[in-house]
Amino acid sequence: MPELTAELQNVADLITRFIEHDFFPAGICPSVLSEAVVAYPSRGGKRIRPALLLWTCAMFGGKIREAVPAAAAVEIYHNWTLVHDDIIDRDEIRRGAPAQHIMLRDYAKKNFPGISQANQEAFGTSFAILTGDIQQGWAIHALCSMLDLGVAPDLVLRLVRAMQSDLNRALISGEALDVEFEYRNPADVSEEDVLRMIDGKTGALVNFSVQTGAAIAHGRYEPHSDLYATLHDFSRDFARAFQLQDDLLGIYGEPKKFGKPIGSDFQEAKPTLLYLEAMKRLDEDGRARLNSMLRLPFYGEAEINTLRSLLSDCGAADAVRAKNDELVRSAVSILRTCPDNEWRDLLVEFSTKIMSRTV
């Protein structure tokens, strides 16, 4: 059986080589925008979606070489959503380094003498939006690169259409729901609302990744088949479990390892499933205390410890961990209905570990 760590490194190397050698960014001007477009994809990350795509392709008998451009496409596509997400959430850190709009703001400060702070911010935001926009174009370009490897034009066209219609619509709809939640009373947001958001914002790209891997292996794209329904169910449970673990790490994780500020979900008053579970379990005073912890200007050690106590003492954190475990078991059970080979075993191991990660 392939060894997980080695295979993950192989995926990372394949994606990094594609990003470094693809000619698309070189045609972008000005140079600061070209550099911004490759910044996040070059910063690394877990490469979860490329791994899912490549190993699903291999599990169904496909050639990983033919699927590499598609794997790079989903990674680039994922990164444009991060660039825009950081603007929307006003996050200043991504993967332990400055977010894209902050990097571009600092570029403006350094290169345009006398520029006001307001215009520094405007430049950073504007160029970060453009960065994400052009990364979408790069993702489509990467998908089309499969033509150079002999993948059938009809299949490539169908995958491009799926990315630009089904994936784009579902993912941005999920993001829009997430943004809308910030302006609603968190107590009025239901668990079903949050799951619908996760299924779009996170699940849509996971689903596209595994279905694309299967399509390349079989040489055809059959979104209405039983197989694709199975892969959709796996993607749903994978994405939900991944998000639950992300919610837990957003409170219980270590800032340096997690790569994002601890407590940011509460600062943005996001009704995570962890928050909703606590609201079901706390008494009236406890709910009032938890809501008083929303939208604070600063979350230091004392504030984080208060949140941890509220969430742990009522059993909400343990309940979310149990739900995460249930989803992982379900996702793995679905995977075990797929072809029995070393790549399926690798996907099972990967899914189990990534959804119980500590970073």
C-alpha positions in Angstrom: 0.0 0.0 0.0 1.3 3.5 -0.8 2.5 5.3 2.3 0.3 8.3 3.2 3.0 10.8 4.0 5.0 10.0 1.0 2.0 10.1 -1.3 0.9 13.5 0.1 4.4 14.8 -0.6 4.2 13.4 -4.1 0.9 15.3 -4.6 2.3 18.5 -3.2 5.3 18.2 -5.5 3.2 17.6 -8.6 1.0 20.6 -7.9 4.0 22.8 -7.0 5.7 21.9 -10.3 2.6 22.6 -12.3 2.2 26.0 -10.6 5.9 26.9 -11.1 6.1 25.9 -14.7 2.7 26.9 -16.1 3.0 29.9 -18.4 -0.4 31.5 -17.5 0.7 33.8 -14.7 3.6 35.2 -16.8 1.1 36.9 -19.1 -0.5 38.9 -16.3 0.3 42.6 -15.7 1.3 44.6 -13.7 3.9 42.3 -12.2 2.5 42.8 -8.7 -0.7 41.2 -9.8 1.1 38.3 -11.5 3.1 37.7 -8.2 -0.1 37.9 -6.2 -1.8 35.3 -8.3 0.8 32.7 -7.5 1.3 33.7 -3.9 -1.3 31.6 -2.2 -1.0 28.5 -4.5 2.8 28.6 -3.9 2.4 28.9 -0.1 1.6 25.2 0.2 -1.3 24.1 2.3 -2.7 20.6 2.8 -3.4 20.0 -1.0 -6.5 18.1 0.2 -8.6 18.5 -3.0 -5.8 17.6 -5.4 -5.1 14.5 -3.3 -8.8 13.5 -3.4 -8.9 14.0 -7.2 -5.7 12.1 -8.0 -6.3 9.2 -5.7 -10.0 8.8 -6.8 -8.8 8.7 -10.4 -6.2 6.0 -9.5 -8.8 4.1 -7.4 -10.9 3.8 -10.5 -8.0 2.7 -12.7 -7.1 6.1 -14.2 -3.7 7.5 -14.9 -2.5 10.1 -12.4 -0.4 11.8 -15.0 -3.5 12.7 -17.0 -5.2 14.1 -13.9 -2.5 16.4 -12.7 -3.8 19.5 -14.6 -7.2 19.0 -13.1 -5.7 18.5 -9.6 -3.9 21.8 -10.1 -7.1 23.4 -11.3 -9.0 22.5 -8.1 -6.1 23.8 -5.9 -6.0 27.1 -7.8 -9.8 27.4 -7.7 -9.7 26.8 -4.0 -7.1 29.5 -3.5 -9.2 32.2 -5.3 -12.0 31.5 -2.8 -9.4 31.9 0.1 -8.3 35.3 -1.3 -11.8 36.6 -1.5 -12.8 34.9 1.8 -10.0 36.8 3.6 -11.3 40.1 2.3 -14.9 39.3 3.3 -14.0 38.1 6.8 -11.4 40.8 7.2 -8.8 38.2 8.2 -5.2 39.3 8.2 -3.5 35.9 8.4 -3.6 33.0 6.1 -1.4 29.9 6.6 0.6 31.7 9.2 1.5 34.6 6.9 -0.1 37.9 5.9 -3.4 37.5 3.9 -3.2 38.6 0.3 -5.0 41.9 0.7 -2.6 42.8 3.6 0.4 41.9 1.4 -0.9 44.1 -1.4 -1.7 46.9 1.1 1.9 46.8 2.3 3.1 46.8 -1.3 1.2 50.0 -1.9 2.6 51.6 1.2 6.1 50.8 0.2 5.9 51.6 -3.5 3.7 54.7 -3.6 5.2 57.5 -1.5 2.7 59.7 0.2 -0.2 57.3 -0.3 -2.8 57.7 2.4 -3.8 54.8 4.7 -7.2 54.7 3.2 -5.8 54.3 -0.3 -3.4 51.7 0.9 -6.4 49.7 2.1 -8.3 50.4 -1.1 -5.4 49.2 -3.3 -4.9 46.1 -1.2 -8.6 45.2 -1.4 -9.0 46.0 -5.1 -5.9 44.1 -6.2 -6.8 41.1 -4.0 -10.3 41.0 -5.7 -8.6 41.0 -9.1 -6.2 38.3 -7.9 -9.1 36.0 -7.1 -10.8 36.9 -10.3 -7.9 35.9 -12.5 -7.2 32.8 -10.5 -10.6 31.6 -11.7 -9.4 32.0 -15.2 -6.2 30.2 -14.4 -8.2 27.2 -13.0 -10.1 26.9 -16.3 -6.8 27.2 -18.2 -5.4 24.4 -16.0 -8.3 22.1 -16.8 -7.9 22.7 -20.5 -4.3 21.7 -20.2 -5.5 18.1 -20.0 -6.0 18.4 -23.8 -2.2 18.4 -24.2 -2.1 15.0 -22.4 -4.6 13.4 -24.7 -7.7 13.6 -22.6 -10.8 13.7 -24.8 -12.0 17.2 -25.7 -15.6 16.3 -25.0 -14.7 15.3 -21.4 -12.6 18.4 -20.9 -15.4 20.6 -22.1 -17.9 18.9 -19.8 -15.6 19.4 -16.8 -15.1 23.0 -17.7 -18.8 23.5 -17.9 -19.3 21.7 -14.5 -16.7 24.0 -12.9 -18.2 27.2 -14.3 -21.8 26.3 -13.7 -22.5 23.7 -11.0 -19.4 24.3 -8.9 -19.3 28.1 -9.2 -22.9 28.5 -8.4 -22.9 26.1 -5.4 -19.7 27.3 -3.9 -20.5 31.0 -4.1 -24.0 30.4 -2.9 -22.5 28.7 0.2 -20.2 31.6 0.7 -23.1 34.0 0.4 -25.0 32.1 3.1 -22.0 32.3 5.3 -21.8 36.1 4.8 -25.5 36.5 5.4 -25.2 34.7 8.7 -23.0 37.5 10.1 -25.9 39.9 9.7 -28.5 37.7 11.2 -29.2 37.0 14.9 -27.0 33.9 15.4 -29.7 32.3 17.5 -32.1 32.4 14.6 -29.8 30.4 12.3 -30.7 26.7 12.3 -28.5 23.7 12.0 -30.0 23.0 8.6 -29.0 26.5 7.5 -25.4 25.9 8.5 -25.3 22.4 6.9 -26.6 23.9 3.6 -23.8 26.5 3.8 -21.1 23.9 4.4 -22.4 21.7 1.6 -21.9 24.6 -0.7 -18.9 26.5 0.6 -16.8 23.4 1.4 -18.6 20.4 0.0 -19.1 21.6 -3.6 -15.3 21.6 -4.4 -14.7 18.3 -2.6 -17.5 16.8 -4.7 -16.1 18.3 -7.9 -12.7 16.9 -7.1 -13.7 13.3 -6.5 -16.2 13.3 -9.4 -13.6 14.8 -11.7 -11.1 12.1 -10.7 -13.7 9.4 -11.5 -14.5 11.1 -14.8 -10.9 11.1 -16.0 -10.4 7.5 -15.0 -13.5 6.4 -17.0 -13.1 8.8 -19.8 -16.6 10.2 -19.4 -18.5 12.5 -17.0 -21.8 11.1 -15.7 -23.1 13.4 -13.0 -26.5 11.6 -12.8 -25.1 8.1 -12.3 -25.3 5.9 -9.1 -21.5 6.2 -8.8 -21.6 9.9 -8.8 -24.4 9.9 -6.2 -22.1 7.7 -4.0 -19.2 10.1 -4.5 -21.5 13.0 -3.6 -22.5 11.4 -0.4 -18.9 10.8 0.5 -18.1 14.4 -0.3 -21.0 15.7 1.9 -19.8 13.7 4.9 -16.2 14.5 4.3 -16.9 18.3 4.1 -19.1 18.4 7.1 -16.6 16.5 9.2 -13.8 18.7 8.0 -15.8 21.9 8.9 -16.7 20.5 12.3 -13.0 19.9 13.0 -12.3 23.4 11.8 -14.8 24.8 14.2 -13.2 23.0 17.1 -9.7 24.1 16.1 -11.0 27.6 15.8 -11.4 27.5 19.6 -9.1 24.7 20.9 -6.3 24.8 18.3 -2.9 26.3 18.7 -2.6 29.6 16.8 0.9 28.9 15.3 -0.2 25.5 14.0 -3.7 26.5 13.0 -2.6 29.4 10.9 -5.6 31.6 11.7 -6.5 33.6 14.8 -8.2 31.6 17.5 -11.7 32.9 18.3 -12.2 34.5 14.8 -15.6 32.7 14.4 -16.9 34.3 17.5 -15.4 37.7 16.6 -17.4 37.5 13.3 -20.5 36.1 15.2 -20.6 33.1 12.9 -23.2 30.6 14.0 -21.0 27.5 13.8 -22.5 24.1 14.7 -20.4 24.3 17.8 -22.1 27.5 18.8 -25.5 26.1 18.0 -24.9 23.0 20.0 -23.9 25.1 23.0 -27.0 27.2 22.7 -29.1 24.1 22.9 -27.4 22.9 26.0 -26.8 26.1 28.0 -29.3 27.5 30.4 -30.5 31.1 30.0 -27.6 32.6 31.9 -25.1 30.5 30.0 -26.6 31.5 26.6 -26.4 35.2 27.7 -22.7 34.7 28.6 -21.9 33.0 25.3 -23.6 35.7 23.3 -21.7 38.3 25.3 -18.6 36.8 23.9 -19.6 37.6 20.3 -18.0 40.4 18.3 -15.4 41.3 20.9 -12.6 43.6 19.6 -9.9 41.3 21.0 -9.7 37.7 22.0 -6.8 37.1 24.4 -6.1 34.2 26.7 -8.8 35.1 29.2 -11.5 35.4 26.5 -10.5 32.2 24.8 -10.4 30.3 28.2 -13.9 31.7 28.9 -15.2 30.4 25.6 -13.6 27.0 26.1 -15.1 26.7 29.5 -18.6 27.5 28.2 -18.4 25.2 25.3 -16.8 22.3 27.2 -18.7 22.4 30.5 -22.1 22.1 28.8 -20.9 19.2 26.7 -21.2 21.0 23.3 -17.5 20.4 22.4 -17.8 16.7 23.1 -21.1 16.5 21.2 -19.5 18.1 18.1 -16.5 15.7 18.4 -18.9 12.8 18.5 -20.7 14.1 15.4 -17.4 14.5 13.7 -16.6 10.8 14.4 -19.9 9.7 13.1 -19.4 11.6 9.9 -15.9 10.2 9.5 -17.3 6.6 9.9 -20.0 7.3 7.4 -17.5 8.7 4.8 -15.2 5.8 5.2 -18.1 3.3 5.0 -19.1 4.9 1.6 -15.5 4.7 0.4 -15.5 1.0 1.1 -18.2 0.5 -1.5 -15.6 1.6 -4.1 -13.1 -0.6 -5.9 -11.0 -2.5 -3.3 -7.4 -1.5 -4.0 -4.4 0.3 -2.5 -5.7 3.7 -3.6 -9.0 3.2 -1.8 -7.2 2.2 1.3 -5.1 5.4 1.0 -8.2 7.5 0.7 -9.7 5.8 3.8 -6.6 6.5 5.8 -6.4 10.1 4.5 -10.0 10.8 5.2 -9.7 9.5 8.7 -6.6 11.6 9.5 -7.6 14.8 7.8 -10.9 15.0 9.6 -9.3 14.5 13.0 -6.4 16.8 12.3 -4.9 19.2 14.9 -3.8 21.9 12.4 
